[in-house]
Amino acid sequence: MSTDGQPHILAIGGGTFVPDGREGLAPSPLLRYALDLTGQDRPRLCFLTTAVGDGAEYIARFYAGFAKLDAEISHVALFPMPNVNDMRAHLLAQDIIYVSGGSVANLLALWRLHGVDDIMREAWRAGVVLSGQSAGALCWHVGGNTDSYGPQLRPLDDGLGILPYSCGVHYDSDPQRRPLLQQLVGEGSLPGGYAADEAVGLHYVGTEFVQAVSYRKDAGAYRIEPDGNGSAKESRLEPRLLASL
């Protein structure tokens, strides 16, 4: 848990891991930043791959990637049945929870079916650092847009709502993301919020956005707000540049 006793969320637009040159994954500075929020020398990190169906290959790749950190690693899977006897006790015992990308719609449905949604809210209030990429970033917000239903993006408005904002991910790599999020915010289908390019994380303390962080000099974060005329206005937020690998 965070040593300052406050709830932290790091919502990552993309780039949690980077290729390590051997067909594997290495933690990016964003992940190391998330671990630093715990204030622990060897934090307990649990990851969830619900959004990709808890595939064995994904789980193995995450263990290999996280193994390069000085952390105590575990995972919670829901397929074919929960892999821990008491999910609440396991998740509340963590210092940081990381949620993978994939289908945010499927993730939310399964979390609600198994009560993980309420556990995540409790963990956040208790000071467990919450983090994740793409689906694992969207889920903490009111909503955003998603390819969960197919290649044509669709609105998502039933996120956990821990953060009272909309969220945009992959903002500079998927050309559908920016115009659709602006449309949804402008028309009032979603509240104003924040968006992140690849390699950018959005850091919240409590429900307040405090800063964006990135390991790419050209990457940006953005505040999206309704302009009162049925459209949205977007303001660039310069991320704090993290040390390179």
VEXDREN-2710 file (C-alpha; in Angstrom, 1 decimal):
% VEXDREN-2710
k/r/px/py/pz
1/MET/0.0/0.0/0.0
2/SER/1.1/3.6/-0.5
3/THR/3.1/4.9/2.5
4/ASP/1.4/8.3/2.3
5/GLY/-2.0/6.7/3.1
6/GLN/-3.6/8.3/0.0
7/PRO/-5.3/6.5/-2.9
8/HIS/-3.3/6.5/-6.1
9/ILE/-4.2/5.5/-9.6
10/LEU/-1.8/5.5/-12.6
11/ALA/-3.8/5.1/-15.8
12/ILE/-1.5/4.3/-18.7
13/GLY/-2.4/5.0/-22.3
14/GLY/0.1/2.4/-23.6
15/GLY/3.7/1.4/-23.2
16/THR/3.8/-0.2/-19.8
17/PHE/6.3/-2.7/-21.1
18/VAL/8.9/-2.3/-23.8
19/PRO/10.6/-5.1/-25.9
20/ASP/13.8/-6.3/-24.3
21/GLY/15.5/-7.5/-27.5
22/ARG/14.9/-11.1/-26.8
23/GLU/11.3/-11.4/-27.7
24/GLY/10.4/-10.7/-24.2
25/LEU/9.1/-7.7/-22.2
26/ALA/10.9/-5.3/-19.9
27/PRO/9.2/-2.9/-17.5
28/SER/9.1/0.7/-18.8
29/PRO/9.8/3.7/-16.6
30/LEU/6.0/4.0/-16.2
31/LEU/5.8/0.7/-14.4
32/ARG/8.7/1.6/-12.2
33/TYR/7.0/4.9/-11.4
34/ALA/3.8/3.1/-10.4
35/LEU/5.8/0.8/-8.0
36/ASP/7.6/3.9/-6.5
37/LEU/4.1/5.2/-5.5
38/THR/3.9/2.3/-3.0
39/GLY/6.9/3.5/-1.1
40/GLN/7.9/-0.1/-0.5
41/ASP/11.4/-1.5/-1.2
42/ARG/9.9/-4.8/-2.3
43/PRO/6.2/-4.2/-3.0
44/ARG/3.6/-6.9/-3.4
45/LEU/2.2/-6.6/-6.9
46/CYS/-0.8/-8.6/-8.2
47/PHE/-1.7/-8.5/-11.9
48/LEU/-5.0/-9.3/-13.5
49/THR/-5.4/-10.4/-17.1
50/THR/-9.2/-10.7/-17.1
51/ALA/-9.4/-8.4/-20.2
52/VAL/-7.5/-11.1/-22.3
53/GLY/-9.4/-14.1/-20.9
54/ASP/-6.6/-15.1/-18.5
55/GLY/-4.7/-16.9/-21.3
56/ALA/-1.8/-18.9/-20.1
57/GLU/0.6/-17.3/-22.6
58/TYR/-0.3/-13.8/-21.4
59/ILE/0.1/-14.8/-17.7
60/ALA/3.5/-16.3/-18.4
61/ARG/4.7/-13.2/-20.3
62/PHE/3.6/-11.0/-17.5
63/TYR/5.4/-13.1/-14.9
64/ALA/8.5/-12.9/-17.0
65/GLY/8.2/-9.1/-17.4
66/PHE/7.4/-8.4/-13.8
67/ALA/10.2/-10.7/-12.7
68/LYS/12.7/-8.0/-13.8
69/LEU/11.4/-5.8/-10.9
70/ASP/12.3/-6.2/-7.2
71/ALA/8.7/-7.1/-6.3
72/GLU/6.7/-10.0/-4.9
73/ILE/4.5/-11.0/-7.9
74/SER/1.2/-12.8/-7.9
75/HIS/-1.9/-12.9/-10.2
76/VAL/-5.6/-13.3/-9.9
77/ALA/-7.4/-15.2/-12.7
78/LEU/-11.1/-15.7/-13.1
79/PHE/-10.9/-18.5/-15.8
80/PRO/-11.9/-21.3/-15.6
81/MET/-12.5/-20.4/-11.9
82/PRO/-10.8/-18.0/-9.5
83/ASN/-7.3/-19.2/-8.7
84/VAL/-7.3/-17.9/-5.2
85/ASN/-9.7/-18.9/-2.4
86/ASP/-10.3/-15.4/-1.1
87/MET/-9.9/-12.7/-3.8
88/ARG/-10.8/-9.9/-1.4
89/ALA/-8.1/-10.9/1.1
90/HIS/-5.6/-11.5/-1.6
91/LEU/-6.1/-8.2/-3.4
92/LEU/-6.3/-6.1/-0.2
93/ALA/-3.0/-7.6/0.9
94/GLN/-1.2/-6.0/-2.1
95/ASP/0.7/-2.8/-2.4
96/ILE/-0.1/-2.4/-6.1
97/ILE/-2.6/-4.0/-8.5
98/TYR/-1.9/-3.9/-12.2
99/VAL/-4.6/-4.6/-14.8
100/SER/-3.7/-5.6/-18.4
101/GLY/-5.2/-4.3/-21.6
102/GLY/-7.7/-6.2/-23.7
103/SER/-11.5/-6.0/-23.7
104/VAL/-12.7/-3.5/-21.1
105/ALA/-16.3/-4.5/-21.7
106/ASN/-15.6/-8.2/-20.9
107/LEU/-13.4/-7.1/-17.9
108/LEU/-16.2/-5.0/-16.4
109/ALA/-18.8/-7.7/-16.9
110/LEU/-16.7/-10.4/-15.2
111/TRP/-15.5/-8.2/-12.4
112/ARG/-19.1/-7.4/-11.5
113/LEU/-20.1/-11.1/-11.8
114/HIS/-17.4/-12.1/-9.3
115/GLY/-17.5/-9.0/-7.1
116/VAL/-14.1/-7.7/-8.1
117/ASP/-15.5/-4.3/-8.8
118/ASP/-16.4/-3.7/-5.2
119/ILE/-13.0/-5.2/-4.0
120/MET/-11.2/-2.7/-6.3
121/ARG/-13.0/0.2/-4.7
122/GLU/-12.2/-1.1/-1.3
123/ALA/-8.6/-1.6/-2.2
124/TRP/-8.3/1.9/-3.6
125/ARG/-9.8/3.4/-0.4
126/ALA/-7.4/1.3/1.6
127/GLY/-4.4/2.8/-0.2
128/VAL/-3.5/0.0/-2.6
129/VAL/-2.0/1.6/-5.7
130/LEU/-4.2/0.8/-8.8
131/SER/-2.6/0.8/-12.3
132/GLY/-3.1/-0.6/-15.7
133/GLN/-2.9/0.0/-19.4
134/SER/-5.6/0.6/-22.0
135/ALA/-8.6/-1.5/-20.6
136/GLY/-6.7/-1.4/-17.3
137/ALA/-6.7/2.4/-17.5
138/LEU/-10.2/3.0/-18.8
139/CYS/-11.8/0.7/-16.2
140/TRP/-11.2/3.1/-13.2
141/HIS/-13.0/6.0/-15.0
142/VAL/-16.6/6.7/-15.9
143/GLY/-15.9/5.7/-19.5
144/GLY/-14.3/6.4/-22.8
145/ASN/-14.3/4.6/-26.1
146/THR/-13.4/1.0/-26.8
147/ASP/-12.7/-1.6/-29.5
148/SER/-14.3/-4.3/-27.2
149/TYR/-17.1/-4.8/-29.7
150/GLY/-15.1/-4.7/-32.9
151/PRO/-12.6/-2.6/-34.9
152/GLN/-15.0/0.4/-35.1
153/LEU/-14.8/2.1/-31.7
154/ARG/-17.9/2.4/-29.6
155/PRO/-18.7/4.4/-26.5
156/LEU/-18.1/3.0/-23.0
157/ASP/-20.1/4.6/-20.2
158/ASP/-20.2/2.0/-17.5
159/GLY/-16.7/2.0/-16.0
160/LEU/-16.2/1.6/-12.3
161/GLY/-16.4/5.4/-11.9
162/ILE/-13.8/5.5/-9.1
163/LEU/-12.5/8.5/-11.1
164/PRO/-15.3/10.8/-12.2
165/TYR/-13.9/11.5/-15.6
166/SER/-13.8/10.1/-19.1
167/CYS/-10.5/8.6/-20.3
168/GLY/-8.7/8.3/-23.6
169/VAL/-6.0/5.8/-24.3
170/HIS/-3.7/5.1/-27.3
171/TYR/-4.5/8.7/-28.1
172/ASP/-1.8/9.2/-30.7
173/SER/-1.7/5.7/-32.2
174/ASP/-5.4/5.1/-33.0
175/PRO/-6.9/7.8/-35.2
176/GLN/-10.5/6.9/-34.0
177/ARG/-9.8/7.7/-30.4
178/ARG/-9.5/11.5/-30.3
179/PRO/-12.5/12.5/-32.4
180/LEU/-14.9/10.1/-30.8
181/LEU/-13.9/11.1/-27.2
182/GLN/-14.3/14.7/-28.1
183/GLN/-17.7/14.0/-29.6
184/LEU/-18.9/12.1/-26.6
185/VAL/-17.7/14.8/-24.2
186/GLY/-19.0/17.6/-26.3
187/GLU/-22.5/16.1/-26.5
188/GLY/-22.6/15.2/-22.8
189/SER/-22.6/11.5/-23.2
190/LEU/-19.4/11.4/-21.1
191/PRO/-18.0/13.8/-18.6
192/GLY/-14.9/15.8/-19.3
193/GLY/-11.7/13.9/-18.6
194/TYR/-8.1/13.1/-19.6
195/ALA/-6.4/11.3/-22.4
196/ALA/-2.9/9.8/-22.8
197/ASP/-0.7/9.2/-25.7
198/GLU/1.4/6.0/-25.9
199/ALA/4.1/5.9/-23.2
200/VAL/2.1/8.3/-21.0
201/GLY/0.6/7.7/-17.6
202/LEU/-2.1/9.8/-15.9
203/HIS/-1.5/10.0/-12.1
204/TYR/-4.4/10.7/-9.8
205/VAL/-4.3/11.1/-6.0
206/GLY/-7.7/10.5/-4.6
207/THR/-9.9/11.7/-7.5
208/GLU/-7.7/14.6/-8.4
209/PHE/-5.4/14.5/-11.5
210/VAL/-2.0/15.6/-10.3
211/GLN/0.3/15.1/-13.3
212/ALA/1.1/13.1/-16.4
213/VAL/4.4/11.2/-16.7
214/SER/6.2/9.8/-19.7
215/TYR/9.5/8.4/-21.0
216/ARG/8.9/9.9/-24.5
217/LYS/9.8/13.6/-25.0
218/ASP/7.2/14.1/-27.7
219/ALA/4.3/12.3/-26.0
220/GLY/1.4/14.3/-24.4
221/ALA/-1.5/14.1/-22.1
222/TYR/-4.7/16.1/-22.7
223/ARG/-7.6/17.6/-20.8
224/ILE/-10.9/17.3/-22.7
225/GLU/-13.8/19.5/-21.6
226/PRO/-17.2/20.5/-23.1
227/ASP/-17.2/23.9/-24.6
228/GLY/-20.8/24.6/-23.9
229/ASN/-21.7/24.6/-27.6
230/GLY/-22.1/20.9/-28.2
231/SER/-18.4/20.4/-28.9
232/ALA/-15.3/19.8/-26.8
233/LYS/-12.1/21.8/-26.2
234/GLU/-8.8/20.0/-25.7
235/SER/-5.8/21.3/-23.8
236/ARG/-2.4/19.7/-23.9
237/LEU/-0.8/18.8/-20.6
238/GLU/3.0/18.4/-20.7
239/PRO/4.1/15.2/-19.0
240/ARG/6.9/15.1/-16.5
241/LEU/9.7/13.3/-18.3
242/LEU/10.9/10.1/-16.5
243/ALA/14.4/8.8/-16.6
244/SER/15.0/6.5/-19.6
245/LEU/15.7/2.8/-19.1
END
